Amino acid sequence: MTPFDADEFQQLLRTKWLGRQFVYMQCVGSTNDVAEQIASGEAPNGTLVLAETQLSGRGRFGRIWFSPERTGIYASLIIRPPFLPKDMLMLTIATAVGVCEGLRNSTSLPVMVKWVNDLVLGGKKIGGILIETKASARGVEFAIVGIGVNVNTEAKSFPKELRSVATSLKEFSGRYFQRERLLASTLAHLEHSYEVLLSGGFEKLRERYCQLHFAQGKLVEVTIDSESIVGVVKGLDEKGALILQLKDGVETTIISGTVRLLE
């Protein structure tokens, strides 16, 4: 596979601040870990860490993120948001909208979101978002926004346990994609989403998220630890929590869990 061309990426980048400071590495344990280390120093808001492969990439709940060399986007962004920890779910929603819109725009593929931080295509996972924060009583010092996308990964290279649930942009479409162009487009849309959020426009992001949600209006099972809840997805509340309508018509909100489509 072709190595990532950092010079071409920077020429394609159209953001004002997001990704303008750029750290490119061949192999890391985790881009989130590298970003956290430099965020504790003087790394500016919007700094991007990108690697060709990760040895210990991770997703939510400590799950391993499969990161084969030169086939995907494995990136982390340093964001210094003026939020309290209780508001960070809104940052996740804004990030999911931005990444999804960026991929749809640059590939013309019907990429969707799955609450809260997955990206799906044809019912299979093609990407994910992991946001980790350092906070104090004064608020969030910084957030590390990890983004993983299966771009040109071959089906045969996925571990057997992932082949039924994961795919890549290339496997779905039969086309090879230029990672530099995809990442530049993603960051441009992501920057726009962040600026909408910072200007008080979460309602607009929430509405768009629901339009992009693969299970909106459908019956799902949400697993929370060892328990599960079944209901119809009605949307998101004012903080980004998932609203489910249960069998008896009562609505409940969920702030964390794994969603599985039942219909």
N, C-alpha and C positions, 0 to 999 in steps of 0.2 A: 504494500500500500504506500501511497505517496505521503511523505512527511508534511506536516503543517507548515505553510509558508507564512511566517510571522510578518514579513515585509508586505506581502500582498494583503494580508488581513488588515494591517494598519492603513493601507491605502483605501480599502473598501469601507472602513469604519466611518460612520456618519454621526456618531454621538458627540455630545458636548463635553461630557465628563466621565461617562461610564466606560470602563475598559481602556481609557487613555493611558493610564499607568499599567504596564503589561509585563508580567513575569512568565516566561515560557521555559518549561522544563521537559526533559525526555521521559524521566521515570520518577515517580514519587510514591510514598506510601498512600497518601490521600491529599488531594488539592485543598480540601478544607483544613487539614492540619497545617499545611504550609501557609495558607492565608491567615489562619489564626495566629501563627507565630509572627508574621510581619505586621499584622493589625495591632499587635501589642506594642509595636514601635511607632513609627511615624508614617506608616503607609497611608496615603490619602484616600478619601472617600471615592469609591468606584474602582479601586485597584483590582485588576484581573490576574488570576493565577490559572495557567493552562498547562496541561501535561499530555503527553502522547499515550501514556499508560499509567495506571495506578495498581500498586500491589495490594493495597488495603482499602480500596474504595468502599464506601458504605452508603446505605440508604436509611430510611426510617427504621426504628426499632433494632438498630445494629445489623440489619441485613447486609450481606455482601453485594457490592455493585460490580458486576462483571465488566472489566475495562480492557479489552484486547487492544494491542498496540496499533496506533495510526488508523483506527476504524471509527472512532467516536469522538464526541466532544466531552471532555472531562475538565470542567472549569469551576472556579470558585471566585466570588466577588466579595470585596469588603465594602459593606454598607454601614454608614454611621447615621442611623435614623433617629429623629427626635421623638421616639416613642417610649412608652412604658412596656414592660414585659407582657402585660395582659393584652396589649394591642398587636402583638407580633403575628397573630393569625391573619390579620389584614395584609401584612407584608407578604405572607405566603400566597394569598389569593392574587395580589398584584403581580407577583413574580410568575405565577402559573399563567395568568392572562398574557403577560408580556412574552414569555417563552413560546407559548402556544401560537400566538399571533405571528411571532417572528418565523416560526417553522412553517406555518401555513402560507405565509407570504412568499417565502423563499423556495418552497417546494411545490406549491399548488396541491398539496395533499390534505385530506380532511382530518388533520390532527385534532384530537379532543383532549379535555382534561378529565381526570378522575379524582374526586375529592380525597385527600385534599391537595396532594402534590404530585400526582402521576400524570404522565402524558401517554395517551393511547392512540392506536391506529388499527382499524379493523378488529377491535376488541382485544388487541394485545398491547403490552406495554412497550413503548419505544424510548421512554425517558422518565426522569424523575428529578425532584427538587428536594434538597435537604438544607434547612436553615438552622444554624446553631448560633447562639448568642452569648455574649458576655455582658452581664448586667449588674447594676448596683442599686442602692436605694434611690439614687438620682435618676435612674432610667437605664436604657440600653446603651452601653458604651460602643459596641459594634455588633453587627450581624454578619456571619459568613454565609453567603448564599451559594450553595453547591448545586451545580447543574450537570446532569449526565444525559447524553442523548446517543442512542445507537444509530449511527449514520450509515456506514457502509459494512456493517458486521454481517458476515455470512451465516446462514442458518446453521450450518454444520459446525460452526465454531462455538455456538452456545452450549453450555453444559446441558446434558439430557434433561435435567429437572426444570430447565427454563424454556425449552423449545416449544412447549404448549402454551406458554403464557407471555413470551417475549418475542419481539421481532425488531427489525431495523427499517429505516426509510428505504434502503436499497432492496431488502427482501420483499417489502410490501409493493414497491413500484416497479422493480426491475431496472431501476436507473441508479447510476453512480452520482453522488453529490459532492460538491466542493465544500469542504468543511469551513474554509475561510469565509466563504459567502454566507453560509448558514449562520455562523457565529456572529458575523457583522450585522446581519439582519435581526437576529435574536436580541442582541444588545441594544439596537436602535429602538425596537418595540418595548424592550424592558425598561429602558430609560424613560420612555413616554409613560409607561404604566406607573413608574415610581413618582414621576412628577404629577400625574393625576392624583395619586394617593396623597402626596404632600400638600396639594392644593385643596384637600378636603373632598375629593371626588370618589370616595370609596363606593358610593351608591352606583356610580357608572361602571366601576370595575366589577362590582357584585352582579350587576345585570348582565354584563358581557360574560362573566364566568358561567352563569347559569345557561346562557346560550351555547357555550362551548362544552358544557358538562355532558358526558356520554350517557349518564343515567338520569338526567332531568325528567321528572314525571314518571319514572319507572320504579318497579318494585325491586328493592335491594335488601341484602342482609349486611349489617354492619357489625363486625366483630370487635369487641372492646375487651382486651385481656382474654379471659376464658368465656365471656358471655357474648351473646349476640342479640341484635334487635332487628326485626323485619318491618319494613315500612316503605312508603312511596316517597321519593325525593321531591320535596316541594320547593327547595331553593336554599338560600343562605340567610342567616340573620345579619344584623347590623355590624357584627364583629367578624363574620366569616364562618361561623359554626354551621354545620349541616342541619337543615330542618327536615325531619321525617314525619310523615303522617302515618300513625299506627292503624291497625285493623279496626279499632273502635272509633277512629276519627280524631283522636287526640294527637296533637302535634308535640314533638319533643325535639330538643336541640342536642347535637353531639359535637364535642370539640376535638375528639381524637378517636381514631378507629380505622379499620380496613373495610372498604366497601366491595361487595360482590354482587353483580347483577343476577337477578333471579328470573328475568323474563327476556 
